[in-house]
Amino acid sequence: MPSVLFFSTLTILAGASVAVQQVLNASLRAALNSAAWSGFVSYFVGVTCMARCSRLPCAIPSLLWP
């Protein structure tokens, strides 16, 4: 069973990822000179990653829910 330390670390990493995402979005907006394109690219990459990760358990049977 996961410990409190595991969940505390996971929470800290999740919070840090929000700050990193904001910096990456700002950099992408500056590089593309468009907030609309920045939002589209960010959303498209996120959806693509989620779609690929959702197929991961099919490729690796040990990741299937028991």
N, C-alpha and C positions, 0 to 999 in steps of 0.2 A: 504494500500500500504506500502510495507517495506520501512523503513527509511534508510538514509545514514549510520547511526550507525550500523544497522543490516548488511549491505553489508561490511562495514569496519571490523566488528568483524569476519564475515565469511572469509574475505581475510586474516586476521591475523591467524585465525585457520588453514586455508589451508596451509599457509607458515610454520606454526609450525609443521603440520603433515608431511611435506616433511623432515624436520630435524629428526623427530621421526622415520620415515621410514628408513632413512639412518642408524641410530643407530641400529634399529632392524635387518636390513639386515646384518650389520657387525657382530652383535652378533650371528645371525643364521649361518653365514659363519664360524665363529670361532667354534661354537658348532658342525657343521657337517664336518668340515675340508675339505670342498669342495665348491668352488664358483659355480660349475655347479649344485650341488644338492641344494644349497642355492637358486639359481635362480629358479630352478624348483619348489621347495616348495613354495616360495614366489608367483610365478605366479599362481600355482595351487590353493592356498588359495584365492588369489584375484579373480580368475575366478569363483571359487565356491561361494564366497560371492556375486559377481555381479549376478550370476545366481539365487541365493536365493532371493536377493533383487528385482530382476526383476519380481519375482512371488508374491511379497508382495501385490501389488495392487489387485491381484485376490483374495487373502485371506481376505483383508480388503477393502470392496467396497468403503468406504469413501475416500480412497487414489486415486481412479480413477480420471483421468483428466476430468474436467467438459465438 
